[in-house]
């Protein structure tokens, strides 16, 4: 396997998670090759934003042989009409961190009179190559809670209990989380595409 897979993300948590799940592939982040730059994620869906990021980094690299992988993902809470959805990473405002975003989501659920809600995560992955753009999805269903538990993972992990489990993603070992997560499922689908490309 000669080609490197270049990740189009500035999210350190995502970089670690994706590298761990992509055993057998040489994975590097785009910021290891070129300086980081702002990408305007102005799509209406996870898929559109994933494509925007993958294309932007592919073009910035200026390498026709590059294979760029981007992930756009987030949590959709039913009692909030699917919020925060594509705005998950900036729910508490531009520049907000994981703690601020999580706290705002906890407060938003409580404000509508609930302590828990059914919810799901979506991950859209886009792969940009000289031959075009390829996209895949992964989903994980479960319950959002307003009493976060655990300090593993990142983002909203401490307030999400996957279906069939009693622990939050913030309490589960990485090995279990990676098998059941939206990103893990999307990456499994992405590997099928990469195996054809590489």
N, C-alpha and C positions, 0 to 999 in steps of 0.2 A: 504494500500500500504506500504509494509515493506521496500522495497529496495530503496536505495539512487541512484540517477543518478549522476555519477561523470563526470565532464567536463574535457576534455583533451585539455586545452588551457592555454597559458600564456598571452593572449590578454585580457586586462581588459575590453575593450569596448565590446568584444564578450560575456564575462561572464555576464555583466550587462544586455545586450540585451537578451541573452538566458534565464536567470533567469526570466526576465519580461514576456517572452513569454511562460514559462513553468509553468503557474499557476496550482496548484493542484498536482505538483510533488515536491519531496524534492530534490533540486539540490545543489550540492556543487562542488567546484573546486578541482582538484586533489592536488593542492599546499596547500590545507587546511589539507591534510592527510599525504603527503610525500613531501620532498624537491623538488623544481623544477629541471628538468634536460633537457639537450639538446636532441631534437629529430630531426634527419636528415630527412628532407622532400625531398626525392629524387625521388618521383613518377613523372610520365609524365602527370597525370590528377588530377583534384580536388579529384575525387573518390579515386585514389591510395594514395594520401597524407592524406586524412581523415582516411583511413584504417590504414596507418602507425602510425598515432598519437594514434588512439584508441587502437590498439594492444599494442603499447609500454607502454601506461599508464596502461592498463589492466594487463599486465605481471609484471610491476613494483609494482603494488598494492599487488600482491600476494594473492588476495582474490577471490576465485572461485565464490562467490555470487555477485561480483561487476558488475554493468552495467555502462560501460563507453561510453560517447557520445563525438564525436569530429566533428568539422566543418572545412572544408577547402573551402574557398570561394575567389572570386576575380572578378574584372571587366575586360571585354574584349571589346576593342574599335575597331570598324570596319575599320576606316581609318589607323589604325596601325596594321592591319592584325590579330587582336585578342589580341594584347599586352595590358596590362601586363599579363593577364591570371593568371596562377598558381604562377607567380612571383609578384603578386600585393602587398604582404606584405613587399617585399624587393626590390621593383622596383628601388629605388634610392640607393640601395646598402645594404649590411648586416648591421643591426643596425640602419638603417634610420627610422625616425618616420613618423607619418601620414602626417605632413606638408611637409616634404621633398619628400615623395612619390607623394603627390597630385601635388606639384609644378613641379616635373619632368614630370608627365603625361600631365599637362597643356602645358608645353614647347614642349613635343613630338608632340602633336596635332598641335600646331602652326608651328612647324618645317616642317611639310608636307603640309602646306598651308591652314589649316582649322581652323575655330573658334569653330565649333561644329562637332559632329559625332554621328551617331547611335551607340549604345553600349548596352551591357547587363551584368548583374551580374549572376553568378552561385554560388550556395551553395551546396556542397555535404556533407551529414552527414553520419558518420559511427557509428554504435552501436556495441560495442564488449561485448560479454557475454561468459559464459562457453559453450553455445550451438553454438557459431560461430559468424560471422560478418554479420551485416545487413546494407545495404546502401540505401539511398534515395537522391533525388535531388530537388532543387527548383530554379526557374529562375525569373528574373525581367528585362524587356526590357525598353529602353528609350533613352535619349540623353545625351552625355557627353558634357559639355560646358567648355570654357576656362576662364570664369569669375566666380569663385566660389562664392557662396552665402549661408549664414547661418552658424551657429556654433553648430548645434545640431548633434547628431550621432557621427560618427568617420570615419576614413579612407577617402574614396573618396566621401562621402555623399554630401559635398557642391558643387560638380561639376557634379552631376547626377540628371537629371529630369526624373522621371518615366513617362511612357506612360499614357496619360490622365490627366496629372497634369501640372501646370505652375511653381510650386515651386520645388526647389531642395530637396533632402532628408535632407540636412542640415537645411532646413526651415520648414519641415513638423513635426507635433507633433509625438511623439513616437507611439501613439496609431494607427495613420494612417499608419506610416511607417511599423510597425510590421505586419499589415494586408496585405500589398502589397509586402513586401520585399521578395527577394530570400530566405533569412534565415527563415522568417516567414512561407513561403510556404513549405520549406524543413522540418521545425520543425512540421508542421501539419502532414506531411507524416510520420515523425519519431514517432509522438504520436500514430499513428495507429499501428506501430510496437511495441512500448512500452506497449500499452494496452494489447497486446497478451502476452508479456513477463512477465509483473508484476502481 
